[in-house]
Amino acid sequence: MSRSKRNFLVLGELALIGSLMATAIWLAGIGLRSLLLNAVILALLGPVLLRTLLGTLDLFEPLVLGVIAMAMMFIGRPLADLATERTMHLGYPIMPTFNLALMVVLVGILAFQLGYHSNFSSRWAKYLPHASAFQPRRAASAAWMFFLLGGALFSIFLAKGGGLSLLLFLLKGRSGQDNAIYLGSTGYFYNGISMWAASALIFFALAITVKRRRYYIAFMATALPLIIFYGASGTRSQLLPLVLSVPTFWYLWKQRRPAARILIIGAIVGISLMGWQREVRTVATSANRDKTEILFSALAAPGQQFKEILTGSDNEMFDSITNELIVVPSKLAYQPAGVFTDLFVTAVPRPLWPNKPLVMNSAVVNALWPAHYAASRASAAFSIIGPFYADSGFIGVALGMFFTGVVLAMSWRWFLRYQGHINALLIYSMGLPFVVILMRGTLPDTLSRMLFMVVPLVLAMWITRFRWGKSPAFSRSRSTIESSSHK
């Protein structure tokens, strides 16, 4: 980045921080609340400003997505609550615990920044596996294997629930019957189709590196069904890894970074499509409204869509934390080491353990909204900080967010070490979008999704370590592979 562009970016970040701090004082007045809000703003955006000033910030490092996600939840939402004079969230007042929630968030952000910028990541990253050479033939075989395996797992889910009729029902959009359908199965089956995202990214990598038309066709054949299925159900967290990993891989492969105009256009289109999908994902809306008309309306008013995202249920995490503080620990005791027990509980398939205990996030939801929890899988989200607080209060938040920062920094260090390897580009490109999912959700949920999208790419890299037959490796210094490797 040139000095002039960096200076322009620094001025923009300074203006953003200054305007947010002024807005916090204007909305909250002079007092503890505005002090906490400004502390959150500085703790979250200050390190980004410093890194930009020093010229060490990269758009594709995990810190950037993590900060954007937390800024929406922990800066944008509290300010929006004060601006709109919102005092209730899902039947509970938010103002009595508003300041305490800001303190919890502040501790989490500070711990995250300390972990991310500590020396632990550089020390521990060297123990991560070495990125092996990319071998196109084996990569293509692995992609088809994951496609078939994912399809088989998803087919089992459909077969047990009604076959083709179930698929057609799910393609209509969300309904009140979804809860019973998914609870009657296991994520190991109905998430199987997510493996197609890993297959699609491998085929995309092959298409732009090997430059063979058949790989473009294979990419479309694996990506489109996934987009159609999750697009119909409005499951954006399942679409995000594929949608972001493809352009991320392209830019990393080209060793380029998107221009500001591309980012702005992408943000406008992305926000509009998110708003459109939110409007059409239910069965009732899908049947009674014109989807095309809703799409054009969303594209024509991205500002309105952003406002609805900021103030709606998509960004409710801060308000949900204020609700959580009402019952934890007064009615629901802390659960030390609950983060680890949740991983075990989530990993066991429900058919093998029908009455398995509630994970911490579900326990909080059940304590606050028992009737809703009994009727629906969809519930309030507390961000990654919520379960950490339910675990051990402020200590749990500090330790959990510190190690979260360390792990994300380790992934970046690992990528920098092996960025010349296509396998490293694949794994990192698919893993990066999960930063947003992790910050907005829970550790068990994020890992369960990564099992079907990131782990296959790790396995594909691991497969290339075995030496059998003749399968030449791809060298980044060459634009094509020897034609003999494709005969």
C-alpha positions as CSV (number, residue, x, y, z in Angstrom):
1,M,0.0,0.0,0.0
2,S,1.4,3.4,-0.9
3,R,2.0,6.1,1.7
4,S,-0.8,8.3,0.3
5,K,-3.4,5.5,0.4
6,R,-2.3,4.5,3.9
7,N,-2.5,8.1,5.1
8,F,-6.0,8.4,3.6
9,L,-7.1,5.2,5.3
10,V,-5.7,6.4,8.6
11,L,-7.6,9.7,8.3
12,G,-10.8,7.7,7.6
13,E,-10.3,5.5,10.6
14,L,-9.6,8.5,12.8
15,A,-12.8,10.1,11.5
16,L,-14.8,7.0,12.2
17,I,-13.5,6.6,15.7
18,G,-14.0,10.2,16.5
19,S,-17.6,10.2,15.2
20,L,-18.5,7.0,17.1
21,M,-17.1,8.4,20.3
22,A,-18.9,11.7,19.8
23,T,-22.1,9.9,19.1
24,A,-21.7,7.8,22.3
25,I,-21.3,10.9,24.4
26,W,-24.3,12.6,22.6
27,L,-26.6,9.6,23.2
28,A,-25.5,8.5,26.6
29,G,-24.4,11.8,28.1
30,I,-21.4,12.3,30.4
31,G,-21.2,9.4,32.7
32,L,-20.3,5.8,33.2
33,R,-22.2,4.6,30.2
34,S,-20.5,6.9,27.7
35,L,-17.2,6.1,29.3
36,L,-17.7,2.3,28.8
37,L,-18.9,2.8,25.2
38,N,-15.9,4.9,24.3
39,A,-13.6,2.3,26.0
40,V,-15.2,-0.4,23.8
41,I,-14.7,1.7,20.7
42,L,-11.0,2.4,21.5
43,A,-10.3,-1.2,22.6
44,L,-11.8,-2.6,19.4
45,L,-10.7,0.0,16.7
46,G,-7.6,1.4,18.3
47,P,-5.3,-1.5,17.5
48,V,-6.6,-1.5,13.9
49,L,-5.7,2.2,13.6
50,L,-2.3,1.6,15.0
51,R,-1.6,-1.4,12.7
52,T,-2.8,0.7,9.7
53,L,-0.5,3.6,10.7
54,L,2.5,1.2,10.9
55,G,1.6,-0.4,7.6
56,T,1.3,-3.9,9.1
57,L,-2.4,-4.5,8.7
58,D,-3.6,-6.9,6.0
59,L,-7.2,-7.0,4.9
60,F,-7.3,-10.8,4.8
61,E,-6.0,-11.4,8.3
62,P,-8.6,-12.7,10.9
63,L,-8.4,-9.5,13.0
64,V,-10.2,-7.5,10.3
65,L,-13.3,-9.7,10.1
66,G,-13.3,-10.2,13.9
67,V,-13.3,-6.5,14.5
68,I,-16.0,-5.9,11.9
69,A,-18.2,-8.5,13.5
70,M,-17.7,-7.3,17.0
71,A,-18.1,-3.6,15.9
72,M,-21.6,-4.4,14.6
73,M,-22.6,-6.3,17.7
74,F,-20.9,-4.3,20.5
75,I,-20.7,-0.7,19.1
76,G,-23.4,-0.5,16.5
77,R,-26.1,-2.2,18.4
78,P,-25.7,-0.4,21.8
79,L,-25.6,2.9,20.0
80,A,-28.7,1.9,18.0
81,D,-30.5,0.9,21.2
82,L,-29.8,4.4,22.7
83,A,-30.7,6.2,19.5
84,T,-34.0,4.4,19.1
85,E,-34.7,4.4,22.8
86,R,-35.1,0.6,22.8
87,T,-35.7,-0.6,26.3
88,M,-36.9,-4.2,25.8
89,H,-35.6,-7.3,24.1
90,L,-37.7,-10.4,23.7
91,G,-39.8,-9.5,26.8
92,Y,-36.9,-8.4,29.1
93,P,-35.7,-4.9,29.9
94,I,-32.1,-4.2,28.7
95,M,-31.3,-1.0,30.5
96,P,-30.9,-2.4,34.1
97,T,-27.9,-4.6,32.8
98,F,-26.8,-2.4,30.0
99,N,-23.7,-1.0,31.7
100,L,-22.7,-4.4,33.1
101,A,-23.0,-5.9,29.6
102,L,-20.7,-3.2,28.3
103,M,-18.2,-4.2,31.0
104,V,-18.4,-7.8,30.0
105,V,-17.9,-6.9,26.4
106,L,-15.0,-4.6,27.2
107,V,-13.2,-7.3,29.1
108,G,-13.7,-9.7,26.2
109,I,-12.4,-7.3,23.6
110,L,-9.3,-6.3,25.6
111,A,-8.5,-10.0,26.2
112,F,-9.0,-10.8,22.5
113,Q,-6.7,-8.0,21.5
114,L,-4.0,-9.1,24.0
115,G,-4.2,-12.7,22.8
116,Y,-4.1,-11.7,19.1
117,H,-1.1,-9.4,19.5
118,S,0.8,-11.6,22.0
119,N,3.9,-13.7,21.2
120,F,2.1,-16.9,21.9
121,S,0.8,-17.2,18.4
122,S,4.2,-17.0,16.8
123,R,5.6,-19.5,19.3
124,W,2.8,-22.0,18.8
125,A,2.2,-21.6,15.1
126,K,5.4,-23.4,14.2
127,Y,3.9,-26.6,15.7
128,L,1.1,-26.6,13.3
129,P,1.3,-29.1,10.4
130,H,3.4,-28.3,7.4
131,A,1.5,-27.5,4.2
132,S,2.2,-30.1,1.6
133,A,2.4,-29.6,-2.1
134,F,-0.8,-29.4,-4.1
135,Q,-1.3,-32.3,-6.5
136,P,-4.2,-31.6,-8.9
137,R,-5.1,-35.2,-9.7
138,R,-5.4,-36.2,-6.1
139,A,-7.1,-32.9,-5.2
140,A,-9.8,-33.5,-7.9
141,S,-10.3,-37.1,-6.7
142,A,-10.7,-35.8,-3.1
143,A,-13.2,-33.2,-4.2
144,W,-15.4,-35.8,-5.9
145,M,-15.0,-38.0,-2.9
146,F,-16.2,-35.3,-0.5
147,F,-19.1,-34.5,-2.9
148,L,-20.2,-38.1,-2.9
149,L,-19.8,-38.5,0.8
150,G,-21.6,-35.3,1.6
151,G,-24.4,-36.3,-0.7
152,A,-24.7,-39.7,0.8
153,L,-25.0,-38.3,4.4
154,F,-27.6,-35.8,3.3
155,S,-29.5,-38.5,1.4
156,I,-29.7,-40.5,4.7
157,F,-31.2,-37.5,6.3
158,L,-33.8,-37.2,3.5
159,A,-34.5,-40.9,3.4
160,K,-35.3,-41.1,7.1
161,G,-37.5,-38.0,6.9
162,G,-39.6,-38.6,3.8
163,G,-37.2,-38.6,0.8
164,L,-37.9,-36.3,-2.1
165,S,-41.0,-34.9,-0.5
166,L,-38.9,-33.7,2.5
167,L,-36.4,-32.0,0.1
168,L,-39.2,-30.2,-1.7
169,F,-40.6,-29.1,1.6
170,L,-37.3,-27.7,2.8
171,L,-36.8,-25.8,-0.5
172,K,-40.0,-23.9,0.2
173,G,-38.4,-22.1,3.0
174,R,-38.5,-22.1,6.8
175,S,-41.6,-23.2,8.6
176,G,-42.8,-24.2,12.1
177,Q,-42.1,-27.9,11.4
178,D,-38.4,-27.5,10.9
179,N,-37.6,-27.9,14.6
180,A,-39.1,-31.4,14.7
181,I,-37.5,-32.4,11.4
182,Y,-33.9,-31.5,12.5
183,L,-34.3,-32.7,16.1
184,G,-35.3,-36.1,14.8
185,S,-32.0,-36.5,13.0
186,T,-28.4,-35.5,13.6
187,G,-26.2,-32.8,12.2
188,Y,-23.8,-35.5,10.9
189,F,-26.5,-36.3,8.3
190,Y,-28.2,-33.0,7.5
191,N,-25.0,-31.0,7.5
192,G,-23.4,-33.5,5.1
193,I,-24.3,-31.3,2.1
194,S,-22.0,-28.6,3.5
195,M,-19.1,-30.8,2.3
196,W,-20.0,-29.6,-1.2
197,A,-18.5,-26.2,-0.2
198,A,-15.1,-27.8,0.2
199,S,-15.5,-29.7,-3.1
200,A,-16.5,-26.4,-4.8
201,L,-13.5,-24.5,-3.5
202,I,-11.1,-27.3,-4.6
203,F,-12.6,-27.3,-8.1
204,F,-12.4,-23.5,-8.2
205,A,-8.8,-23.6,-7.2
206,L,-8.1,-26.2,-9.9
207,A,-10.0,-24.1,-12.5
208,I,-7.9,-21.0,-12.0
209,T,-4.6,-22.7,-11.5
210,V,-4.8,-25.6,-14.0
211,K,-7.0,-23.7,-16.3
212,R,-9.2,-26.6,-17.4
213,R,-12.9,-26.0,-18.4
214,R,-14.1,-29.2,-16.8
215,Y,-13.1,-27.8,-13.4
216,Y,-15.2,-24.7,-13.9
217,I,-18.1,-26.9,-14.7
218,A,-17.4,-29.1,-11.7
219,F,-17.3,-25.9,-9.5
220,M,-20.7,-24.8,-10.7
221,A,-22.1,-28.3,-10.4
222,T,-21.1,-28.4,-6.7
223,A,-21.7,-24.8,-5.7
224,L,-25.1,-24.1,-7.2
225,P,-27.0,-26.9,-5.5
226,L,-25.6,-25.7,-2.1
227,I,-26.5,-22.1,-2.8
228,I,-30.0,-23.0,-3.9
229,F,-30.7,-25.2,-0.8
230,Y,-29.3,-22.9,1.8
231,G,-30.6,-19.9,0.0
232,A,-34.1,-21.3,0.1
233,S,-33.9,-21.9,3.9
234,G,-32.2,-18.6,4.6
235,T,-29.3,-20.3,6.4
236,R,-26.7,-17.6,5.7
237,S,-24.2,-19.0,8.1
238,Q,-23.9,-22.1,5.9
239,L,-23.6,-20.0,2.7
240,L,-21.0,-17.5,4.1
241,P,-18.0,-19.8,4.0
242,L,-18.5,-20.6,0.3
243,V,-19.5,-17.1,-0.8
244,L,-16.4,-15.5,0.9
245,S,-13.9,-18.3,0.4
246,V,-14.0,-18.2,-3.4
247,P,-13.0,-14.5,-3.8
248,T,-10.6,-14.8,-0.9
249,F,-8.8,-17.6,-2.6
250,W,-8.7,-15.7,-5.9
251,Y,-7.1,-12.6,-4.3
252,L,-4.7,-14.6,-2.3
253,W,-3.7,-16.7,-5.3
254,K,-3.2,-13.5,-7.4
255,Q,-1.4,-11.9,-4.4
256,R,-3.6,-8.9,-4.7
257,R,-6.1,-7.1,-2.4
258,P,-9.5,-5.8,-3.4
259,A,-9.7,-2.1,-4.2
260,A,-11.9,0.2,-2.1
261,R,-14.6,0.4,-4.8
262,I,-14.8,-3.3,-5.0
263,L,-15.2,-3.5,-1.2
264,I,-17.9,-0.8,-1.3
265,I,-19.8,-2.5,-4.1
266,G,-19.5,-5.9,-2.5
267,A,-20.7,-4.5,0.9
268,I,-23.8,-2.9,-0.7
269,V,-24.7,-6.0,-2.7
270,G,-24.0,-8.3,0.2
271,I,-26.1,-6.2,2.7
272,S,-29.0,-6.0,0.1
273,L,-28.9,-9.8,-0.5
274,M,-28.9,-10.5,3.2
275,G,-32.0,-8.3,3.6
276,W,-33.7,-9.9,0.7
277,Q,-33.0,-13.4,2.0
278,R,-34.3,-12.5,5.4
279,E,-37.6,-11.4,3.8
280,V,-38.1,-14.4,1.6
281,R,-36.8,-17.3,3.6
282,T,-40.1,-18.3,5.3
283,V,-42.7,-20.4,3.7
284,A,-45.4,-17.8,4.2
285,T,-43.4,-15.0,2.6
286,S,-42.1,-17.2,-0.2
287,A,-45.7,-18.1,-1.2
288,N,-47.4,-14.8,-0.9
289,R,-44.8,-12.2,-2.2
290,D,-42.9,-11.7,-5.4
291,K,-39.3,-12.6,-4.7
292,T,-38.0,-10.5,-7.6
293,E,-39.8,-7.4,-6.5
294,I,-38.4,-7.8,-3.0
295,L,-34.9,-8.3,-4.4
296,F,-35.1,-5.1,-6.4
297,S,-36.4,-3.2,-3.4
298,A,-33.5,-4.4,-1.3
299,L,-30.9,-3.5,-3.9
300,A,-32.5,-0.1,-4.3
301,A,-32.3,0.7,-0.5
302,P,-29.1,-0.8,1.0
303,G,-29.1,1.8,3.7
304,Q,-32.5,0.6,4.9
305,Q,-31.3,-3.0,4.8
306,F,-28.3,-2.1,6.9
307,K,-30.5,-0.4,9.4
308,E,-32.7,-3.4,9.7
309,I,-29.7,-5.7,10.1
310,L,-28.2,-3.4,12.8
311,T,-31.4,-3.1,14.8
312,G,-33.0,-6.5,14.0
313,S,-32.5,-10.1,15.2
314,D,-29.5,-10.6,13.0
315,N,-27.5,-8.3,15.3
316,E,-29.2,-8.9,18.7
317,M,-26.2,-10.3,20.5
318,F,-25.5,-7.3,22.8
319,D,-29.2,-7.2,23.8
320,S,-29.2,-10.9,24.4
321,I,-26.2,-10.5,26.7
322,T,-28.1,-8.0,28.8
323,N,-30.9,-10.6,29.1
324,E,-28.3,-13.3,30.0
325,L,-27.0,-11.2,32.9
326,I,-30.5,-11.2,34.4
327,V,-30.4,-15.0,35.0
328,V,-26.7,-15.7,35.2
329,P,-25.6,-16.3,37.9
330,S,-28.6,-15.4,40.0
331,K,-30.9,-18.1,38.6
332,L,-28.5,-20.2,36.5
333,A,-25.2,-20.9,38.2
334,Y,-21.9,-20.6,36.4
335,Q,-20.7,-23.8,34.7
336,P,-16.9,-23.9,35.1
337,A,-15.3,-25.8,32.2
338,G,-18.7,-25.8,30.4
339,V,-17.0,-24.8,27.2
340,F,-15.2,-28.2,27.1
341,T,-18.2,-30.3,28.2
342,D,-20.3,-28.5,25.5
343,L,-17.8,-29.7,22.9
344,F,-18.3,-33.3,24.0
345,V,-22.1,-33.0,24.3
346,T,-22.3,-31.4,20.8
347,A,-20.1,-34.1,19.3
348,V,-22.3,-37.0,20.3
349,P,-25.1,-37.6,17.8
350,R,-28.6,-37.1,19.2
351,P,-29.8,-40.6,18.1
352,L,-27.1,-42.1,20.3
353,W,-27.9,-39.8,23.3
354,P,-31.5,-38.6,23.0
355,N,-31.6,-37.0,26.4
356,K,-28.2,-35.4,26.4
357,P,-27.9,-32.3,28.6
358,L,-28.3,-28.8,27.3
359,V,-25.2,-26.9,26.2
360,M,-24.7,-23.6,28.0
361,N,-26.2,-21.4,25.3
362,S,-29.3,-23.6,25.2
363,A,-29.5,-23.6,29.0
364,V,-29.5,-19.8,29.1
365,V,-32.2,-19.7,26.4
366,N,-34.3,-22.2,28.3
367,A,-34.0,-20.2,31.5
368,L,-35.1,-17.0,29.7
369,W,-37.6,-18.3,27.2
370,P,-38.6,-21.9,28.1
371,A,-41.8,-22.0,26.0
372,H,-39.9,-20.8,22.9
373,Y,-37.0,-23.2,23.4
374,A,-39.4,-26.1,23.6
375,A,-41.0,-25.2,20.3
376,S,-38.1,-24.0,18.1
377,R,-34.4,-24.6,17.3
378,A,-34.1,-20.9,16.4
379,S,-33.3,-18.8,19.4
380,A,-31.6,-15.7,20.6
381,A,-27.8,-15.4,19.9
382,F,-25.4,-14.3,22.6
383,S,-22.2,-14.1,20.5
384,I,-19.1,-16.0,21.6
385,I,-18.9,-13.9,24.8
386,G,-22.2,-15.2,26.1
387,P,-21.2,-18.8,26.7
388,F,-17.8,-17.7,28.1
389,Y,-19.7,-15.6,30.7
390,A,-22.0,-18.5,31.5
391,D,-18.9,-20.6,32.1
392,S,-17.1,-18.6,34.7
393,G,-18.2,-15.0,34.5
394,F,-15.6,-12.3,33.8
395,I,-12.8,-14.8,34.2
396,G,-14.4,-17.1,31.6
397,V,-14.8,-14.2,29.2
398,A,-11.2,-13.0,29.7
399,L,-9.6,-16.5,29.3
400,G,-11.9,-17.6,26.4
401,M,-11.4,-14.4,24.4
402,F,-7.7,-14.4,25.0
403,F,-7.2,-17.9,23.6
404,T,-9.6,-17.0,20.8
405,G,-7.3,-14.2,19.8
406,V,-4.3,-16.4,20.1
407,V,-5.8,-19.2,17.9
408,L,-6.9,-16.7,15.2
409,A,-3.4,-15.1,15.2
410,M,-1.9,-18.6,14.9
411,S,-3.9,-19.3,11.8
412,W,-2.6,-16.1,10.2
413,R,1.0,-16.9,11.2
414,W,0.6,-20.4,9.7
415,F,-0.8,-18.9,6.4
416,L,2.1,-16.4,6.2
417,R,4.5,-19.3,6.5
418,Y,3.0,-21.4,3.8
419,Q,1.2,-18.9,1.6
420,G,3.1,-20.2,-1.4
421,H,1.3,-23.5,-1.1
422,I,-2.1,-23.9,-2.7
423,N,-3.3,-26.3,0.0
424,A,-2.6,-23.5,2.6
425,L,-4.6,-21.1,0.4
426,L,-7.5,-23.5,0.3
427,I,-7.6,-24.1,4.0
428,Y,-7.1,-20.5,5.0
429,S,-9.6,-19.2,2.5
430,M,-12.3,-21.5,3.8
431,G,-11.4,-21.0,7.4
432,L,-11.4,-17.2,7.3
433,P,-15.2,-16.7,7.0
434,F,-15.6,-18.8,10.2
435,V,-14.2,-15.9,12.1
436,V,-17.5,-14.1,11.7
437,I,-19.5,-17.2,12.5
438,L,-17.4,-17.8,15.7
439,M,-17.8,-14.2,16.9
440,R,-21.5,-14.3,16.4
441,G,-22.1,-17.8,17.6
442,T,-20.6,-20.4,19.8
443,L,-17.5,-22.6,19.8
444,P,-19.2,-25.9,19.4
445,D,-21.5,-24.7,16.6
446,T,-18.6,-23.2,14.7
447,L,-16.5,-26.3,15.0
448,S,-19.4,-28.5,13.9
449,R,-19.7,-26.4,10.7
450,M,-16.0,-26.5,10.1
451,L,-16.0,-30.3,10.4
452,F,-17.8,-30.4,7.0
453,M,-16.1,-27.5,5.3
454,V,-12.6,-27.0,6.6
455,V,-11.7,-30.5,7.8
456,P,-12.2,-32.0,4.3
457,L,-9.6,-29.5,3.0
458,V,-7.2,-30.5,5.7
459,L,-7.7,-34.2,4.8
460,A,-7.2,-33.4,1.1
461,M,-3.8,-31.9,2.0
462,W,-3.0,-34.8,4.3
463,I,-3.8,-37.3,1.4
464,T,-1.1,-35.7,-0.7
465,R,1.5,-36.6,1.8
466,F,1.2,-40.3,0.8
467,R,3.3,-41.2,-2.2
468,W,1.8,-43.6,-4.7
469,G,1.7,-43.5,-8.4
470,K,2.8,-40.5,-10.5
471,S,1.0,-37.3,-9.4
472,P,3.1,-34.2,-10.1
473,A,2.8,-31.4,-7.6
474,F,1.8,-27.9,-8.7
475,S,4.4,-25.2,-8.5
476,R,3.2,-21.7,-8.0
477,S,5.9,-20.3,-10.2
478,R,4.3,-22.0,-13.2
479,S,0.9,-20.9,-14.6
480,T,0.1,-24.4,-15.9
481,I,0.9,-28.0,-15.1
482,E,2.7,-30.2,-17.6
483,S,0.2,-31.5,-20.1
484,S,1.4,-35.0,-19.3
485,S,-0.2,-34.8,-15.9
486,H,-3.6,-34.5,-17.5
487,K,-3.5,-37.1,-20.2
